[in-house]
Amino acid sequence: MKIAVAKGDGIGPEIMDAVLRIFDAAKVPLEYTFVDMGKWVFDKGFSNGMTPEAKHTIEDLGILFKGPMETPKGKGVKSVNVTARKTWNTYANKRVFQTLHGVDTVFSKAGIPIDITIVRENIEDTYGGIEHMLTQDVALSRRFITRPGSLQVIKYAFEMAKKNGARRITCGHKANIMKLTDGLFLECFQEVAKEYPELRSDDIIVDDLAMKLVVRPQDFDVVVLTNLQGDIISDLCAGLVGGLGFAPSANIGDHIAIFEAVHGTAPDIAGKNIANPTALLLSGISMLRHLGLMENAAIVENALLYTLEQGVHTGDFGDKNTPALNTTAFAEVIIGNFGKTPEHMARPLLPNAPVTQTAFKLSRNEMMVSEETQQEIIVGVDMFIESSGQPEFIAKKCQRHAGVKFNLINISNRGTQVWPTGSVYTNLVNQYNVRFESIDGSPLTQQDVLGLYVSLSGDFRICSSELLNMWGERKGYSLAQGQ
Ligand code: NAD
């Protein structure tokens, strides 16, 4: 079977060479097609960090094993790592954090075992990178959370939890504050949970989760989160098991999967042959399992675990009183330990499944859309305007534009209501959200809203606007703080 391999930047080539050397020695039945991705590809003028040939190869083969890649700074280009995950819709980012014997941490010293799998939504959230300056002082980021996108990753997490016999599956969220976005994610989690009554499922507010993961990490098993929260919580979990050098990552989609380490290109140690290849090796092992190469995966993982148990280490971890090995020597010790069984967490030698090329050509991508149960109606509009005036002054002007179809409901500044009631202690910036609703809740048309827009633009610069929609009794917008 062929897979695409991109060595990456910085320490990427060193750790990838070490891992492929281990795979070759373990007679892993894979052929590698090397593809051009990373900083040097940006530098050659390819604005998305990969050549068209690389894109074709990855789409043909369906599997990308990649080293870390650097995003050139200050050139306005997007991270090739994020582009790859989004372009190929690898919607679930699975990161497994397990106690590794020989890697000392506060928890291993206290005899507290850690075995946590974070499933992070990988496409949506603030990672859309959709940002605008509304005024010179005010930046806005759009955070997309969708029902189909949330269902995809949550279903993946439940299936994985069931297959692995998980004790518990937990949804981390901030739905107490972000009632519509995180609220939607949590609602999807609760819907899917009903289909898996055999699994213990629950939810937790993400800040509480962060605290509990540090205090009692052994209580958690599978945790599913939105993109940014998942990013932060997974680095916290990396810290629990010894740092980024031990954090593997699998980006799973329906057609294409990407395997990489969580850490970056480590420019401070690049080219010195001292980087720790463990995280990339663990990512490679999870790729072997994904491909059904169970026996190869177990042989390599047992050798790695045995090596760590013996106290063999690179410079970034382990006993400072024993000499650190360089990347190549560390890989050679692992190869020398093939066939040895670690004392802890030994993996059973299950047979390899027949290897088949998993990718297939998509001619078009179907729209992911939920069944429409109720028609939306427009009941108002939020106008985001630039002004350095005081709330009373803005209200007076805005009321003149409300006409016969709209009521001026409230004005907020940075999400806090400042009119009709508010506090003089609320600090103001030069951008207000002025909320107009229809008189008596009667439905409005887009033309009504445009009429208001034109009228209001005579007095204010309108930076942005959002329709206020209702689906039956359900409001499609949040209230301002204090409203
Ligand atoms: P980093 O992970 O590269 O380095 C953080 C620290 O950890 C450094 O001190 C580094 O020496 C150390 N470190 C990381 N991996 C190590 C390893 N395998 N062995 C030993 N020590 C290791 O994070 P950074 O410095 O914030 O980022 C550097 C670059 O990597 C940036 O350009 C960033 O965009 C990129 N990056 C890429 C990915 C990816 O490809 N998925 C992920 C994160 C960062």
Boltz pocket constraint, residues with backbone or C-beta under 6 A from the ligand:
constraints:
  - pocket:
      binder: B
      contacts: [[A, 11], [A, 15], [A, 67], [A, 68], [A, 69], [A, 70], [A, 71], [A, 81], [A, 244], [A, 245], [A, 260], [A, 261], [A, 262], [A, 263], [A, 264], [A, 265], [A, 266], [A, 267], [A, 268], [A, 269], [A, 274], [A, 275], [A, 276], [A, 277], [A, 279], [A, 316]]
      max_distance: 6.0
